[in-house]
Amino acid sequence: MSAPDRRGLLQRDHESLSIRRQCQLLSVARSSVYRPLRPANDNELELMRRIDQLFTAWPFLGSRRMMAMLNGEGCRINRKHVLRLMRKMGIAALGPSPVPPRRRRDTRSSRISCVRW
């Protein structure tokens, strides 16, 4: 269950359980309960619509390439904002994620081996 769904289960006027205890049981941060949600402005909705159009045309584009395409269209946006909006819409690139380099098996260990004489 996602965090917004768990936040929806919270009852402010519950008789026996305080908000603090409900947040603890639902694994929800209390700060997110008290802070009102910001309404999305028109610029973000327009950006999200354009990101969705680009994503349906090219589902393999990640946030970096999406940012480059949006900046090429004259929309000033950085990669973190694109990534945040993509995460909010629940979309991700269909390509392989970067894999950290693995240590080769044939190299010697840097640990000192104990030699018996």
C-alpha atoms as one frame of an Amber mdcrd trajectory, in Angstrom:
protein
   0.000   0.000   0.000   1.391   3.401  -0.939   1.964   6.258   1.500  -0.965
   8.389   0.213  -3.298   5.398   0.649  -2.060   4.858   4.209  -2.482   8.583
   4.915  -6.088   8.260   3.738  -6.747   5.593   6.391  -5.825   8.005   9.175
  -8.775   9.265  11.245  -8.229  12.595  12.985 -11.220  12.260  15.298 -10.608
   8.671  16.459 -11.590   8.225  20.105  -9.053   5.741  21.414  -6.051   6.127
  19.058  -4.128   9.379  18.887  -2.770  10.699  15.587   0.724   9.883  16.803
  -0.149   6.222  17.427  -2.048   5.904  14.136   0.949   7.286  12.243   3.185
   4.811  14.023   0.890   1.887  13.165   0.506   2.957   9.520   4.231   3.773
   9.121   3.474   7.327   8.037   5.477  10.395   9.035   3.447  12.769  11.201
   4.847  15.777   9.369   3.154  14.594   6.177  -0.167  14.362   8.023  -0.121
  17.890   9.380   1.290  19.596   6.268  -1.370  20.330   3.630  -0.674  19.115
   0.103   0.346  21.754  -2.406  -1.964  22.025  -5.387  -0.309  21.461  -8.743
   0.096  24.670 -10.721  -0.649  25.034 -14.433   3.012  25.022 -15.459   3.603
  21.647 -13.819   0.452  20.195 -15.357   1.585  21.375 -18.785   5.061  19.918
 -18.186   3.578  16.616 -17.029   1.388  16.483 -20.125   4.410  17.106 -22.378
   6.534  14.527 -20.512   3.722  12.013 -20.963   3.568  12.739 -24.707   7.324
  12.300 -25.045   7.261   9.136 -22.955   4.498   7.509 -25.013   6.440   8.319
 -28.198   9.806   7.162 -26.791   9.363   4.953 -23.684  13.102   4.315 -23.407
  13.970   7.950 -22.626  15.259   8.606 -19.137  15.231  11.835 -17.180  18.482
  13.130 -18.712  17.362  12.739 -22.318  13.863  13.984 -21.466  15.418  17.107
 -19.924  17.506  17.695 -23.058  14.443  17.403 -25.288  12.385  19.767 -23.112
  15.230  22.301 -22.975  15.521  22.041 -26.766  11.854  23.011 -27.007  12.539
  26.157 -24.992  11.320  24.914 -21.614  13.888  25.643 -18.887  13.842  22.644
 -16.558  16.543  20.696 -14.757  16.925  16.931 -14.489  15.815  16.673 -10.863
  12.521  18.368 -11.658  11.954  16.029 -14.622  12.804  13.048 -12.421  10.413
  14.243  -9.692   7.564  14.676 -12.182   8.252  11.286 -13.792   8.203   9.640
 -10.367   4.970  11.470  -9.514   3.366  10.175 -12.727   4.702   6.672 -12.097
   6.746   6.346 -15.284  10.324   5.158 -15.736  12.551   4.419 -18.713  12.344
   0.922 -20.184  16.102   0.548 -20.595  18.604  -1.253 -18.402  19.711   0.625
 -15.326  23.415   1.349 -14.853  25.242  -1.525 -13.207  28.282  -0.823 -11.051
  31.481  -2.486 -12.299  32.202  -5.812 -10.680  35.532  -6.936  -9.408  37.245
  -9.455 -11.606  37.453 -12.951 -10.196  41.022 -13.610 -11.288  42.578 -10.710
  -9.372  44.298 -11.427  -6.125  42.690 -10.403  -2.890  44.135  -7.395  -1.124
  43.933  -9.228   2.184  47.122 -10.692   3.537  46.987 -14.446   3.435  48.286
 -16.422   6.341  51.077 -18.720   5.254  52.048 -21.692   7.398  55.739 -22.510
   7.480
